[in-house]
Each structure stands twice: as C-alpha cells, then as structure tokens.
C-alpha cells in the first residue's frame, strides 16, 4: 500500500487542472501566471514533495520527470502545453 497522498494523481474536477511542477521550473512559473491571468482554476503539486506525483509524471513522459505536466478532468495529460492548448482542453 502506498503511503503517499494519492489525491495528487486523481483527475481534478471539471473546469480545472492539476499542474505538476517544481519550485525551480521557469516554464511552470510562466504557465502558472498565464493560467492565473486567464482565470483557469488549478491545483499545483510539487513533484519533489510527493513521490506518487513524480511517479505519475514519469509514467506519462516516457520515464522522464518533465514539468509542467498538466492532468485534466478526463484523465489525459499534457506536458509543457501552451495556454491555448490548456484553454482548448478545458473547452
């Protein structure tokens, strides 16, 4: 049984995203500010704090811990998406 918080890898509610990030990721900071400006709701999860989150990111990125990785309500994931892609995925 995993002892880590599984909520980090549960798809978010409709209309929002989960953003997997690190504190030092410049691309993450840029996308975060763009989503804030567009009024997109998101939960930020630092993969360095949650091993289950890091494992999820690796599972959708060919074994690489590439961030930002976004998890959408439908269970799909996008790595380093543009703000346009995020808006299209959210409908």
Residue, then its C-alpha position, 0 to 999 in steps of 0.5 A: x500500500x502506498x503511503x503517499x497522498x494519492x489525491x495528487x494523481x486523481x483527475x481534478x474536477x471539471x473546469x480545472x487542472x492539476x499542474x505538476x511542477x517544481x519550485x525551480x521550473x521557469x516554464x511552470x512559473x510562466x504557465x502558472x501566471x498565464x493560467x492565473x491571468x486567464x482565470x483557469x482554476x488549478x491545483x499545483x503539486x510539487x513533484x519533489x514533495x510527493x513521490x506518487x506525483x513524480x511517479x505519475x509524471x514519469x509514467x506519462x513522459x516516457x520515464x522522464x520527470x518533465x514539468x509542467x505536466x498538466x492532468x485534466x478532468x478526463x484523465x489525459x495529460x499534457x506536458x509543457x502545453x501552451x495556454x491555448x492548448x490548456x484553454x482548448x482542453x478545458x473547452 
